[in-house]
Amino acid sequence: MSKRPELFIILTVAVCFGFAGCGARRDNRLSYQMGERVAVGPLTYNVVETTWRSQLGDGFRLRFPQQRFLLVTVSVTNSGGKEISVPLLQLENQNNETFQELDNGEGVDNWFGILRNITPAETQLGRLIFDVPLTSYRLRLTDGGTPGSEKYAWVEIPLRMDTDSNTETPIVPSK
């Protein structure tokens, strides 16, 4: 008779673990693709698109990069209960070299800005700007926590060649 209580306890524990496994599972991946929603702590990111530029601005206000401008359109939602400040983000290449986001958005439509305080339940959409060599990258996303205790996830930014809309092709009149 003494084995029945032990069997009952073992079965109870097994059933509890079984039900715990049936709950909603969190996605614990660290690397995501563009277009996927990425939750990092209370922030949810979505990298919408990327565009390469050889220059920014127009007329007398042209701006040229040292390498190449990469514009990354991103939306960020704060699902937490307090305001969060999103710092400048970084790109990482295949050699784990990091490239800091530029803090000057002159010539960029819908620039995300340098001061990024996002209140609870707010979503902000804007463009980030990097001056980097032409290659594939990973965008490092942060939870907005205090430096040293931040959590990160990465979004793959594949090299995609598209036309540079800032350079005009001359139109030759037909005869």
FIPASE-129894 format. One record per residue (C-alpha): residue in one letter; x, y, z; residue number from 1. Coordinates in steps of 0.02 Angstrom, whole numbers. Example, Ala and Ser with C-alpha at 12.3 -4.5 7.8 and 13.67 -1.06 7.14 Angstrom:
site residuo->a&X->615&Y->-225&Z->390&num->1 $
site residuo->s&X->684&Y->-53&Z->357&num->2 $
//
This chain:
site residuo->m&X->0&Y->0&Z->0&num->1 $
site residuo->s&X->145&Y->118&Z->26&num->2 $
site residuo->k&X->184&Y->124&Z->-162&num->3 $
site residuo->r&X->16&Y->204&Z->-207&num->4 $
site residuo->p&X->55&Y->377&Z->-135&num->5 $
site residuo->e&X->224&Y->378&Z->-225&num->6 $
site residuo->l&X->140&Y->327&Z->-388&num->7 $
site residuo->f&X->9&Y->463&Z->-363&num->8 $
site residuo->i&X->144&Y->596&Z->-337&num->9 $
site residuo->i&X->242&Y->539&Z->-489&num->10 $
site residuo->l&X->85&Y->542&Z->-598&num->11 $
site residuo->t&X->35&Y->713&Z->-532&num->12 $
site residuo->v&X->207&Y->786&Z->-571&num->13 $
site residuo->a&X->205&Y->707&Z->-745&num->14 $
site residuo->v&X->34&Y->779&Z->-784&num->15 $
site residuo->c&X->88&Y->953&Z->-724&num->16 $
site residuo->f&X->240&Y->950&Z->-837&num->17 $
site residuo->g&X->132&Y->889&Z->-980&num->18 $
site residuo->f&X->10&Y->1035&Z->-961&num->19 $
site residuo->a&X->154&Y->1158&Z->-946&num->20 $
site residuo->g&X->215&Y->1101&Z->-1116&num->21 $
site residuo->c&X->44&Y->1135&Z->-1195&num->22 $
site residuo->g&X->48&Y->1321&Z->-1160&num->23 $
site residuo->a&X->97&Y->1455&Z->-1285&num->24 $
site residuo->r&X->280&Y->1441&Z->-1322&num->25 $
site residuo->r&X->391&Y->1590&Z->-1339&num->26 $
site residuo->d&X->500&Y->1605&Z->-1492&num->27 $
site residuo->n&X->676&Y->1598&Z->-1421&num->28 $
site residuo->r&X->766&Y->1622&Z->-1586&num->29 $
site residuo->l&X->898&Y->1757&Z->-1590&num->30 $
site residuo->s&X->905&Y->1779&Z->-1779&num->31 $
site residuo->y&X->757&Y->1829&Z->-1888&num->32 $
site residuo->q&X->720&Y->1874&Z->-2068&num->33 $
site residuo->m&X->661&Y->2043&Z->-2132&num->34 $
site residuo->g&X->472&Y->2061&Z->-2118&num->35 $
site residuo->e&X->459&Y->1952&Z->-1962&num->36 $
site residuo->r&X->399&Y->2028&Z->-1799&num->37 $
site residuo->v&X->540&Y->2020&Z->-1672&num->38 $
site residuo->a&X->498&Y->2037&Z->-1487&num->39 $
site residuo->v&X->647&Y->2089&Z->-1380&num->40 $
site residuo->g&X->588&Y->2122&Z->-1203&num->41 $
site residuo->p&X->445&Y->2248&Z->-1210&num->42 $
site residuo->l&X->492&Y->2307&Z->-1386&num->43 $
site residuo->t&X->430&Y->2228&Z->-1547&num->44 $
site residuo->y&X->526&Y->2269&Z->-1705&num->45 $
site residuo->n&X->486&Y->2241&Z->-1887&num->46 $
site residuo->v&X->618&Y->2277&Z->-2020&num->47 $
site residuo->v&X->510&Y->2326&Z->-2168&num->48 $
site residuo->e&X->635&Y->2363&Z->-2307&num->49 $
site residuo->t&X->812&Y->2415&Z->-2349&num->50 $
site residuo->t&X->879&Y->2531&Z->-2483&num->51 $
site residuo->w&X->1057&Y->2568&Z->-2538&num->52 $
site residuo->r&X->1102&Y->2747&Z->-2588&num->53 $
site residuo->s&X->1260&Y->2822&Z->-2661&num->54 $
site residuo->q&X->1206&Y->2996&Z->-2604&num->55 $
site residuo->l&X->1071&Y->3084&Z->-2504&num->56 $
site residuo->g&X->984&Y->3250&Z->-2526&num->57 $
site residuo->d&X->968&Y->3353&Z->-2684&num->58 $
site residuo->g&X->1029&Y->3512&Z->-2766&num->59 $
site residuo->f&X->1159&Y->3602&Z->-2660&num->60 $
site residuo->r&X->1123&Y->3492&Z->-2509&num->61 $
site residuo->l&X->1199&Y->3330&Z->-2574&num->62 $
site residuo->r&X->1276&Y->3214&Z->-2447&num->63 $
site residuo->f&X->1400&Y->3078&Z->-2494&num->64 $
site residuo->p&X->1450&Y->2926&Z->-2390&num->65 $
site residuo->q&X->1624&Y->2860&Z->-2356&num->66 $
site residuo->q&X->1563&Y->2688&Z->-2415&num->67 $
site residuo->r&X->1378&Y->2675&Z->-2459&num->68 $
site residuo->f&X->1219&Y->2730&Z->-2370&num->69 $
site residuo->l&X->1105&Y->2590&Z->-2312&num->70 $
site residuo->l&X->930&Y->2649&Z->-2262&num->71 $
site residuo->v&X->833&Y->2527&Z->-2154&num->72 $
site residuo->t&X->646&Y->2557&Z->-2129&num->73 $
site residuo->v&X->591&Y->2489&Z->-1960&num->74 $
site residuo->s&X->438&Y->2497&Z->-1848&num->75 $
site residuo->v&X->454&Y->2483&Z->-1659&num->76 $
site residuo->t&X->309&Y->2451&Z->-1539&num->77 $
site residuo->n&X->321&Y->2469&Z->-1350&num->78 $
site residuo->s&X->212&Y->2335&Z->-1269&num->79 $
site residuo->g&X->281&Y->2371&Z->-1096&num->80 $
site residuo->g&X->206&Y->2476&Z->-957&num->81 $
site residuo->k&X->332&Y->2620&Z->-958&num->82 $
site residuo->e&X->417&Y->2734&Z->-1083&num->83 $
site residuo->i&X->572&Y->2659&Z->-1164&num->84 $
site residuo->s&X->716&Y->2747&Z->-1250&num->85 $
site residuo->v&X->783&Y->2654&Z->-1403&num->86 $
site residuo->p&X->969&Y->2688&Z->-1429&num->87 $
site residuo->l&X->1058&Y->2699&Z->-1596&num->88 $
site residuo->l&X->1067&Y->2525&Z->-1670&num->89 $
site residuo->q&X->1213&Y->2430&Z->-1748&num->90 $
site residuo->l&X->1245&Y->2322&Z->-1900&num->91 $
site residuo->e&X->1362&Y->2172&Z->-1894&num->92 $
site residuo->n&X->1446&Y->2095&Z->-2046&num->93 $
site residuo->q&X->1505&Y->1916&Z->-2075&num->94 $
site residuo->n&X->1670&Y->1955&Z->-1986&num->95 $
site residuo->n&X->1577&Y->2018&Z->-1830&num->96 $
site residuo->e&X->1633&Y->2197&Z->-1864&num->97 $
site residuo->t&X->1504&Y->2321&Z->-1801&num->98 $
site residuo->f&X->1444&Y->2482&Z->-1882&num->99 $
site residuo->q&X->1351&Y->2612&Z->-1780&num->100 $
site residuo->e&X->1194&Y->2694&Z->-1847&num->101 $
site residuo->l&X->1225&Y->2875&Z->-1901&num->102 $
site residuo->d&X->1157&Y->3012&Z->-1790&num->103 $
site residuo->n&X->1129&Y->3134&Z->-1935&num->104 $
site residuo->g&X->973&Y->3104&Z->-2040&num->105 $
site residuo->e&X->993&Y->3252&Z->-2157&num->106 $
site residuo->g&X->926&Y->3205&Z->-2328&num->107 $
site residuo->v&X->828&Y->3054&Z->-2265&num->108 $
site residuo->d&X->638&Y->3058&Z->-2279&num->109 $
site residuo->n&X->552&Y->2992&Z->-2122&num->110 $
site residuo->w&X->714&Y->2979&Z->-2022&num->111 $
site residuo->f&X->685&Y->2885&Z->-1858&num->112 $
site residuo->g&X->777&Y->3020&Z->-1762&num->113 $
site residuo->i&X->906&Y->3021&Z->-1625&num->114 $
site residuo->l&X->789&Y->3039&Z->-1475&num->115 $
site residuo->r&X->676&Y->2887&Z->-1479&num->116 $
site residuo->n&X->566&Y->2884&Z->-1328&num->117 $
site residuo->i&X->421&Y->2766&Z->-1357&num->118 $
site residuo->t&X->274&Y->2770&Z->-1236&num->119 $
site residuo->p&X->174&Y->2615&Z->-1190&num->120 $
site residuo->a&X->65&Y->2548&Z->-1333&num->121 $
site residuo->e&X->148&Y->2669&Z->-1455&num->122 $
site residuo->t&X->220&Y->2618&Z->-1624&num->123 $
site residuo->q&X->348&Y->2723&Z->-1717&num->124 $
site residuo->l&X->399&Y->2697&Z->-1898&num->125 $
site residuo->g&X->553&Y->2774&Z->-1976&num->126 $
site residuo->r&X->716&Y->2750&Z->-2068&num->127 $
site residuo->l&X->886&Y->2712&Z->-1993&num->128 $
site residuo->i&X->1042&Y->2763&Z->-2088&num->129 $
site residuo->f&X->1211&Y->2677&Z->-2096&num->130 $
site residuo->d&X->1371&Y->2715&Z->-2193&num->131 $
site residuo->v&X->1439&Y->2541&Z->-2232&num->132 $
site residuo->p&X->1523&Y->2436&Z->-2367&num->133 $
site residuo->l&X->1407&Y->2350&Z->-2490&num->134 $
site residuo->t&X->1377&Y->2175&Z->-2416&num->135 $
site residuo->s&X->1253&Y->2075&Z->-2310&num->136 $
site residuo->y&X->1228&Y->2119&Z->-2125&num->137 $
site residuo->r&X->1133&Y->2078&Z->-1967&num->138 $
site residuo->l&X->1042&Y->2220&Z->-1879&num->139 $
site residuo->r&X->1063&Y->2204&Z->-1691&num->140 $
site residuo->l&X->902&Y->2248&Z->-1599&num->141 $
site residuo->t&X->895&Y->2291&Z->-1414&num->142 $
site residuo->d&X->762&Y->2281&Z->-1279&num->143 $
site residuo->g&X->804&Y->2460&Z->-1227&num->144 $
site residuo->g&X->869&Y->2402&Z->-1058&num->145 $
site residuo->t&X->1012&Y->2480&Z->-962&num->146 $
site residuo->p&X->1184&Y->2460&Z->-1043&num->147 $
site residuo->g&X->1266&Y->2298&Z->-987&num->148 $
site residuo->s&X->1102&Y->2209&Z->-953&num->149 $
site residuo->e&X->1020&Y->2228&Z->-1124&num->150 $
site residuo->k&X->947&Y->2081&Z->-1219&num->151 $
site residuo->y&X->973&Y->2068&Z->-1407&num->152 $
site residuo->a&X->904&Y->1987&Z->-1564&num->153 $
site residuo->w&X->965&Y->2002&Z->-1743&num->154 $
site residuo->v&X->879&Y->2026&Z->-1911&num->155 $
site residuo->e&X->966&Y->1964&Z->-2067&num->156 $
site residuo->i&X->991&Y->2104&Z->-2195&num->157 $
site residuo->p&X->1036&Y->2017&Z->-2358&num->158 $
site residuo->l&X->1128&Y->2111&Z->-2495&num->159 $
site residuo->r&X->994&Y->2161&Z->-2619&num->160 $
site residuo->m&X->1041&Y->2270&Z->-2764&num->161 $
site residuo->d&X->910&Y->2396&Z->-2816&num->162 $
site residuo->t&X->914&Y->2553&Z->-2919&num->163 $
site residuo->d&X->976&Y->2711&Z->-2836&num->164 $
site residuo->s&X->832&Y->2833&Z->-2853&num->165 $
site residuo->n&X->944&Y->2982&Z->-2812&num->166 $
site residuo->t&X->1043&Y->2968&Z->-2973&num->167 $
site residuo->e&X->954&Y->3024&Z->-3129&num->168 $
site residuo->t&X->981&Y->2943&Z->-3297&num->169 $
site residuo->p&X->988&Y->3074&Z->-3434&num->170 $
site residuo->i&X->851&Y->3060&Z->-3563&num->171 $
site residuo->v&X->916&Y->3071&Z->-3741&num->172 $
site residuo->p&X->787&Y->3148&Z->-3858&num->173 $
site residuo->s&X->749&Y->3043&Z->-4011&num->174 $
site residuo->k&X->772&Y->3118&Z->-4184&num->175 $
//
